[in-house]
């Protein structure tokens, strides 16, 4: 017998509950009192979220399996001081904290959840935003009070250089997925600086439709960037190859309202724009650069003065930081699961022994892009049995015990690590 879970067109089943895409499905409310988080950062493996609080100099730890705050990053050496933003290295072992009020970068170990020390440099004046290169070797930091980007060697935690920017009032920095280019949004003079990451130089400035650019994000394909203009309720579109503004996101219902944050799904198909004064999230179809709808939550109104959004690495959920000490949980969508999964028990009878095995087969998900399949032995997807290539649509589990029930969970994974819902197969060995 077998049982498979798959994506429905409008409603998807996840952990036994039916959720409609682009709806709020829960909240995180057990943050410490008066936390007023400034941003949200999800670990690369998607298991832990860190919530820095500028107001009380803490970093909350959220277990994303339960969506509960489990504690605070331990701060034995006082390395957390008015934190504004956190970046985690690609291997997920170390976190870096922009201590905007104290002109340094705090460091913490994600295994022990304790601070290790700080990075000091004259260029780190009110550090506000940070990106880490895909190889984990370097970090680029913007400082609100200094028109430079500071480059840090993360192997030694020593500042390598400070890149002079083309504008004033640097705010947010974002980097392309390939780690070759970064943009810095200048809130003060309505421009973007272009950073060549390899040469560590400022190669130019982009101007155009900006008005109070406060946040930006690149598509995973490195072809477009979206810039939130908080002063005129628009979102600019940048052609990344040409380094120029090519227009504004079409917003036929005028949903943008002081846009303050943007996040793009790992497949590059959808962008979510946080509307700080509109109490909503605008949904942008990247292919057409058009707002196709909004996310609101009126019963109860958990989306209130939203300021920041982060999306899980598999693109399933979005977490919205509000101005009310509440984090709203947005269900986005699941990647399609493998289909027609089946399991057959069989055995090889030899002269001196019998070897029992289970043969698991399946078909590729309806959409293309799968590069490998992972087969797990438990529903929590923590016991990995095997990883097979995309062109091998079967797994043979050898040396099974007789008359025993075995469960398998088959997950499709694409080139950027997005995982599907599992297809479940149960087999009773012969």
Secondary structure as a PSIPRED ss2 file (coil, helix, strand):
# PSIPRED VFORMAT (PSIPRED V4.0)

   1 X C   1.000  0.000  0.000
   2 X E   0.000  0.000  1.000
   3 X C   1.000  0.000  0.000
   4 X C   1.000  0.000  0.000
   5 X C   1.000  0.000  0.000
   6 X C   1.000  0.000  0.000
   7 X C   1.000  0.000  0.000
   8 X C   1.000  0.000  0.000
   9 X C   1.000  0.000  0.000
  10 X C   1.000  0.000  0.000
  11 X E   0.000  0.000  1.000
  12 X E   0.000  0.000  1.000
  13 X E   0.000  0.000  1.000
  14 X E   0.000  0.000  1.000
  15 X C   1.000  0.000  0.000
  16 X C   1.000  0.000  0.000
  17 X E   0.000  0.000  1.000
  18 X E   0.000  0.000  1.000
  19 X E   0.000  0.000  1.000
  20 X E   0.000  0.000  1.000
  21 X C   1.000  0.000  0.000
  22 X C   1.000  0.000  0.000
  23 X E   0.000  0.000  1.000
  24 X E   0.000  0.000  1.000
  25 X E   0.000  0.000  1.000
  26 X E   0.000  0.000  1.000
  27 X E   0.000  0.000  1.000
  28 X E   0.000  0.000  1.000
  29 X C   1.000  0.000  0.000
  30 X C   1.000  0.000  0.000
  31 X C   1.000  0.000  0.000
  32 X C   1.000  0.000  0.000
  33 X C   1.000  0.000  0.000
  34 X C   1.000  0.000  0.000
  35 X C   1.000  0.000  0.000
  36 X C   1.000  0.000  0.000
  37 X E   0.000  0.000  1.000
  38 X C   1.000  0.000  0.000
  39 X C   1.000  0.000  0.000
  40 X C   1.000  0.000  0.000
  41 X E   0.000  0.000  1.000
  42 X E   0.000  0.000  1.000
  43 X C   1.000  0.000  0.000
  44 X C   1.000  0.000  0.000
  45 X C   1.000  0.000  0.000
  46 X C   1.000  0.000  0.000
  47 X C   1.000  0.000  0.000
  48 X E   0.000  0.000  1.000
  49 X E   0.000  0.000  1.000
  50 X E   0.000  0.000  1.000
  51 X E   0.000  0.000  1.000
  52 X E   0.000  0.000  1.000
  53 X E   0.000  0.000  1.000
  54 X C   1.000  0.000  0.000
  55 X C   1.000  0.000  0.000
  56 X C   1.000  0.000  0.000
  57 X C   1.000  0.000  0.000
  58 X E   0.000  0.000  1.000
  59 X E   0.000  0.000  1.000
  60 X E   0.000  0.000  1.000
  61 X E   0.000  0.000  1.000
  62 X E   0.000  0.000  1.000
  63 X E   0.000  0.000  1.000
  64 X C   1.000  0.000  0.000
  65 X C   1.000  0.000  0.000
  66 X C   1.000  0.000  0.000
  67 X C   1.000  0.000  0.000
  68 X E   0.000  0.000  1.000
  69 X E   0.000  0.000  1.000
  70 X E   0.000  0.000  1.000
  71 X E   0.000  0.000  1.000
  72 X E   0.000  0.000  1.000
  73 X C   1.000  0.000  0.000
  74 X E   0.000  0.000  1.000
  75 X C   1.000  0.000  0.000
  76 X C   1.000  0.000  0.000
  77 X C   1.000  0.000  0.000
  78 X C   1.000  0.000  0.000
  79 X C   1.000  0.000  0.000
  80 X C   1.000  0.000  0.000
  81 X C   1.000  0.000  0.000
  82 X C   1.000  0.000  0.000
  83 X E   0.000  0.000  1.000
  84 X E   0.000  0.000  1.000
  85 X E   0.000  0.000  1.000
  86 X E   0.000  0.000  1.000
  87 X E   0.000  0.000  1.000
  88 X E   0.000  0.000  1.000
  89 X C   1.000  0.000  0.000
  90 X C   1.000  0.000  0.000
  91 X C   1.000  0.000  0.000
  92 X C   1.000  0.000  0.000
  93 X C   1.000  0.000  0.000
  94 X E   0.000  0.000  1.000
  95 X E   0.000  0.000  1.000
  96 X E   0.000  0.000  1.000
  97 X E   0.000  0.000  1.000
  98 X E   0.000  0.000  1.000
  99 X E   0.000  0.000  1.000
 100 X C   1.000  0.000  0.000
 101 X C   1.000  0.000  0.000
 102 X C   1.000  0.000  0.000
 103 X C   1.000  0.000  0.000
 104 X E   0.000  0.000  1.000
 105 X E   0.000  0.000  1.000
 106 X E   0.000  0.000  1.000
 107 X E   0.000  0.000  1.000
 108 X E   0.000  0.000  1.000
 109 X E   0.000  0.000  1.000
 110 X C   1.000  0.000  0.000
 111 X C   1.000  0.000  0.000
 112 X C   1.000  0.000  0.000
 113 X C   1.000  0.000  0.000
 114 X E   0.000  0.000  1.000
 115 X E   0.000  0.000  1.000
 116 X E   0.000  0.000  1.000
 117 X E   0.000  0.000  1.000
 118 X E   0.000  0.000  1.000
 119 X E   0.000  0.000  1.000
 120 X E   0.000  0.000  1.000
 121 X C   1.000  0.000  0.000
 122 X C   1.000  0.000  0.000
 123 X C   1.000  0.000  0.000
 124 X C   1.000  0.000  0.000
 125 X C   1.000  0.000  0.000
 126 X C   1.000  0.000  0.000
 127 X E   0.000  0.000  1.000
 128 X E   0.000  0.000  1.000
 129 X E   0.000  0.000  1.000
 130 X E   0.000  0.000  1.000
 131 X E   0.000  0.000  1.000
 132 X E   0.000  0.000  1.000
 133 X C   1.000  0.000  0.000
 134 X C   1.000  0.000  0.000
 135 X C   1.000  0.000  0.000
 136 X C   1.000  0.000  0.000
 137 X C   1.000  0.000  0.000
 138 X E   0.000  0.000  1.000
 139 X E   0.000  0.000  1.000
 140 X E   0.000  0.000  1.000
 141 X E   0.000  0.000  1.000
 142 X E   0.000  0.000  1.000
 143 X E   0.000  0.000  1.000
 144 X C   1.000  0.000  0.000
 145 X C   1.000  0.000  0.000
 146 X E   0.000  0.000  1.000
 147 X E   0.000  0.000  1.000
 148 X E   0.000  0.000  1.000
 149 X E   0.000  0.000  1.000
 150 X E   0.000  0.000  1.000
 151 X E   0.000  0.000  1.000
 152 X E   0.000  0.000  1.000
 153 X E   0.000  0.000  1.000
 154 X C   1.000  0.000  0.000
 155 X C   1.000  0.000  0.000
 156 X C   1.000  0.000  0.000
 157 X C   1.000  0.000  0.000
 158 X E   0.000  0.000  1.000
 159 X E   0.000  0.000  1.000
 160 X E   0.000  0.000  1.000
 161 X E   0.000  0.000  1.000
 162 X E   0.000  0.000  1.000
 163 X E   0.000  0.000  1.000
 164 X E   0.000  0.000  1.000
 165 X C   1.000  0.000  0.000
 166 X C   1.000  0.000  0.000
 167 X C   1.000  0.000  0.000
 168 X C   1.000  0.000  0.000
 169 X C   1.000  0.000  0.000
 170 X E   0.000  0.000  1.000
 171 X E   0.000  0.000  1.000
 172 X E   0.000  0.000  1.000
 173 X E   0.000  0.000  1.000
 174 X E   0.000  0.000  1.000
 175 X E   0.000  0.000  1.000
 176 X C   1.000  0.000  0.000
 177 X C   1.000  0.000  0.000
 178 X C   1.000  0.000  0.000
 179 X C   1.000  0.000  0.000
 180 X C   1.000  0.000  0.000
 181 X E   0.000  0.000  1.000
 182 X E   0.000  0.000  1.000
 183 X E   0.000  0.000  1.000
 184 X E   0.000  0.000  1.000
 185 X E   0.000  0.000  1.000
 186 X E   0.000  0.000  1.000
 187 X C   1.000  0.000  0.000
 188 X C   1.000  0.000  0.000
 189 X C   1.000  0.000  0.000
 190 X C   1.000  0.000  0.000
 191 X E   0.000  0.000  1.000
 192 X E   0.000  0.000  1.000
 193 X E   0.000  0.000  1.000
 194 X E   0.000  0.000  1.000
 195 X E   0.000  0.000  1.000
 196 X E   0.000  0.000  1.000
 197 X C   1.000  0.000  0.000
 198 X C   1.000  0.000  0.000
 199 X C   1.000  0.000  0.000
 200 X C   1.000  0.000  0.000
 201 X E   0.000  0.000  1.000
 202 X E   0.000  0.000  1.000
 203 X E   0.000  0.000  1.000
 204 X E   0.000  0.000  1.000
 205 X E   0.000  0.000  1.000
 206 X E   0.000  0.000  1.000
 207 X C   1.000  0.000  0.000
 208 X C   1.000  0.000  0.000
 209 X C   1.000  0.000  0.000
 210 X C   1.000  0.000  0.000
 211 X C   1.000  0.000  0.000
 212 X C   1.000  0.000  0.000
 213 X E   0.000  0.000  1.000
 214 X E   0.000  0.000  1.000
 215 X E   0.000  0.000  1.000
 216 X E   0.000  0.000  1.000
 217 X E   0.000  0.000  1.000
 218 X E   0.000  0.000  1.000
 219 X C   1.000  0.000  0.000
 220 X C   1.000  0.000  0.000
 221 X C   1.000  0.000  0.000
 222 X C   1.000  0.000  0.000
 223 X C   1.000  0.000  0.000
 224 X E   0.000  0.000  1.000
 225 X E   0.000  0.000  1.000
 226 X E   0.000  0.000  1.000
 227 X E   0.000  0.000  1.000
 228 X E   0.000  0.000  1.000
 229 X E   0.000  0.000  1.000
 230 X C   1.000  0.000  0.000
 231 X C   1.000  0.000  0.000
 232 X C   1.000  0.000  0.000
 233 X C   1.000  0.000  0.000
 234 X E   0.000  0.000  1.000
 235 X E   0.000  0.000  1.000
 236 X E   0.000  0.000  1.000
 237 X E   0.000  0.000  1.000
 238 X E   0.000  0.000  1.000
 239 X E   0.000  0.000  1.000
 240 X C   1.000  0.000  0.000
 241 X C   1.000  0.000  0.000
 242 X C   1.000  0.000  0.000
 243 X C   1.000  0.000  0.000
 244 X E   0.000  0.000  1.000
 245 X E   0.000  0.000  1.000
 246 X E   0.000  0.000  1.000
 247 X E   0.000  0.000  1.000
 248 X E   0.000  0.000  1.000
 249 X C   1.000  0.000  0.000
 250 X E   0.000  0.000  1.000
 251 X C   1.000  0.000  0.000
 252 X C   1.000  0.000  0.000
 253 X C   1.000  0.000  0.000
 254 X C   1.000  0.000  0.000
 255 X C   1.000  0.000  0.000
 256 X C   1.000  0.000  0.000
 257 X C   1.000  0.000  0.000
 258 X C   1.000  0.000  0.000
 259 X E   0.000  0.000  1.000
 260 X E   0.000  0.000  1.000
 261 X E   0.000  0.000  1.000
 262 X E   0.000  0.000  1.000
 263 X E   0.000  0.000  1.000
 264 X E   0.000  0.000  1.000
 265 X C   1.000  0.000  0.000
 266 X C   1.000  0.000  0.000
 267 X C   1.000  0.000  0.000
 268 X C   1.000  0.000  0.000
 269 X C   1.000  0.000  0.000
 270 X E   0.000  0.000  1.000
 271 X E   0.000  0.000  1.000
 272 X E   0.000  0.000  1.000
 273 X E   0.000  0.000  1.000
 274 X E   0.000  0.000  1.000
 275 X E   0.000  0.000  1.000
 276 X C   1.000  0.000  0.000
 277 X C   1.000  0.000  0.000
 278 X C   1.000  0.000  0.000
 279 X C   1.000  0.000  0.000
 280 X E   0.000  0.000  1.000
 281 X E   0.000  0.000  1.000
 282 X E   0.000  0.000  1.000
 283 X E   0.000  0.000  1.000
 284 X E   0.000  0.000  1.000
 285 X E   0.000  0.000  1.000
 286 X C   1.000  0.000  0.000
 287 X C   1.000  0.000  0.000
 288 X C   1.000  0.000  0.000
 289 X C   1.000  0.000  0.000
 290 X E   0.000  0.000  1.000
 291 X E   0.000  0.000  1.000
 292 X E   0.000  0.000  1.000
 293 X E   0.000  0.000  1.000
 294 X E   0.000  0.000  1.000
 295 X E   0.000  0.000  1.000
 296 X C   1.000  0.000  0.000
 297 X C   1.000  0.000  0.000
 298 X C   1.000  0.000  0.000
 299 X C   1.000  0.000  0.000
 300 X C   1.000  0.000  0.000
 301 X C   1.000  0.000  0.000
 302 X C   1.000  0.000  0.000
 303 X C   1.000  0.000  0.000
 304 X C   1.000  0.000  0.000
 305 X C   1.000  0.000  0.000
 306 X C   1.000  0.000  0.000
 307 X C   1.000  0.000  0.000
 308 X E   0.000  0.000  1.000
 309 X E   0.000  0.000  1.000
 310 X E   0.000  0.000  1.000
 311 X E   0.000  0.000  1.000
 312 X C   1.000  0.000  0.000
 313 X C   1.000  0.000  0.000
 314 X C   1.000  0.000  0.000
 315 X C   1.000  0.000  0.000
 316 X C   1.000  0.000  0.000
 317 X E   0.000  0.000  1.000
 318 X E   0.000  0.000  1.000
 319 X E   0.000  0.000  1.000
 320 X E   0.000  0.000  1.000
 321 X E   0.000  0.000  1.000
 322 X C   1.000  0.000  0.000
 323 X C   1.000  0.000  0.000
 324 X C   1.000  0.000  0.000
 325 X C   1.000  0.000  0.000
 326 X C   1.000  0.000  0.000
 327 X E   0.000  0.000  1.000
 328 X E   0.000  0.000  1.000
 329 X E   0.000  0.000  1.000
 330 X E   0.000  0.000  1.000
 331 X E   0.000  0.000  1.000
 332 X C   1.000  0.000  0.000
 333 X C   1.000  0.000  0.000
 334 X C   1.000  0.000  0.000
 335 X E   0.000  0.000  1.000
 336 X C   1.000  0.000  0.000
 337 X C   1.000  0.000  0.000
 338 X C   1.000  0.000  0.000
 339 X E   0.000  0.000  1.000
 340 X E   0.000  0.000  1.000
 341 X E   0.000  0.000  1.000
 342 X E   0.000  0.000  1.000
 343 X E   0.000  0.000  1.000
 344 X E   0.000  0.000  1.000
 345 X E   0.000  0.000  1.000
 346 X E   0.000  0.000  1.000
 347 X E   0.000  0.000  1.000
 348 X E   0.000  0.000  1.000
 349 X E   0.000  0.000  1.000
 350 X C   1.000  0.000  0.000
 351 X C   1.000  0.000  0.000
 352 X C   1.000  0.000  0.000
 353 X C   1.000  0.000  0.000
 354 X E   0.000  0.000  1.000
 355 X E   0.000  0.000  1.000
 356 X E   0.000  0.000  1.000
 357 X E   0.000  0.000  1.000
 358 X E   0.000  0.000  1.000
 359 X E   0.000  0.000  1.000
 360 X E   0.000  0.000  1.000
 361 X E   0.000  0.000  1.000
 362 X E   0.000  0.000  1.000
 363 X E   0.000  0.000  1.000
 364 X C   1.000  0.000  0.000
 365 X C   1.000  0.000  0.000
 366 X C   1.000  0.000  0.000
 367 X C   1.000  0.000  0.000
 368 X C   1.000  0.000  0.000
 369 X C   1.000  0.000  0.000
 370 X E   0.000  0.000  1.000
 371 X E   0.000  0.000  1.000
 372 X E   0.000  0.000  1.000
 373 X E   0.000  0.000  1.000
 374 X E   0.000  0.000  1.000
 375 X E   0.000  0.000  1.000
 376 X E   0.000  0.000  1.000
 377 X C   1.000  0.000  0.000
 378 X C   1.000  0.000  0.000
 379 X C   1.000  0.000  0.000
 380 X C   1.000  0.000  0.000
 381 X C   1.000  0.000  0.000
 382 X C   1.000  0.000  0.000
 383 X C   1.000  0.000  0.000
 384 X E   0.000  0.000  1.000
 385 X E   0.000  0.000  1.000
 386 X E   0.000  0.000  1.000
 387 X E   0.000  0.000  1.000
 388 X E   0.000  0.000  1.000
 389 X E   0.000  0.000  1.000
 390 X C   1.000  0.000  0.000
 391 X C   1.000  0.000  0.000
 392 X C   1.000  0.000  0.000
 393 X C   1.000  0.000  0.000
 394 X E   0.000  0.000  1.000
 395 X E   0.000  0.000  1.000
 396 X E   0.000  0.000  1.000
 397 X E   0.000  0.000  1.000
 398 X C   1.000  0.000  0.000
 399 X C   1.000  0.000  0.000
 400 X C   1.000  0.000  0.000
 401 X C   1.000  0.000  0.000
 402 X C   1.000  0.000  0.000
 403 X C   1.000  0.000  0.000
 404 X C   1.000  0.000  0.000
 405 X E   0.000  0.000  1.000
 406 X E   0.000  0.000  1.000
 407 X E   0.000  0.000  1.000
 408 X E   0.000  0.000  1.000
 409 X E   0.000  0.000  1.000
 410 X E   0.000  0.000  1.000
 411 X E   0.000  0.000  1.000
 412 X E   0.000  0.000  1.000
 413 X E   0.000  0.000  1.000
 414 X E   0.000  0.000  1.000
 415 X C   1.000  0.000  0.000
 416 X C   1.000  0.000  0.000
 417 X C   1.000  0.000  0.000
 418 X C   1.000  0.000  0.000
 419 X E   0.000  0.000  1.000
 420 X E   0.000  0.000  1.000
 421 X C   1.000  0.000  0.000
 422 X C   1.000  0.000  0.000
 423 X E   0.000  0.000  1.000
 424 X E   0.000  0.000  1.000
 425 X E   0.000  0.000  1.000
 426 X E   0.000  0.000  1.000
 427 X E   0.000  0.000  1.000
 428 X E   0.000  0.000  1.000
 429 X C   1.000  0.000  0.000
 430 X C   1.000  0.000  0.000
